[in-house]
Amino acid sequence: MTPTMLRQLWSVIETTQSNVLLRLDDASLVDWLVKQVKSERSLNHDETDLVSNYLYSRLNLIRDLAEERLA
């Protein structure tokens, strides 16, 4: 994953309302975030898989950050 793609992905996560990040189950959250990234840039199949796998590996961090923003 390129640094630009990582920055864009984390920008989406940071600008998403915390309640959205916390209320969706894992698969729905990953799908929703991938869709948001795809709305900003074109992703081929391999890039989509890469982003999805990355998100699954970071779900705990994403949810922890969302909970922290609510506090």
Secondary structure, DSSP 8 states (H G I E B T S, - for coil): --HHHHHHHHHHHHHS-HHHHHHS-HHHHHHHHHHHHHHHS---HHHHHHHHHHHHHTHHHHHHHHHHHH-
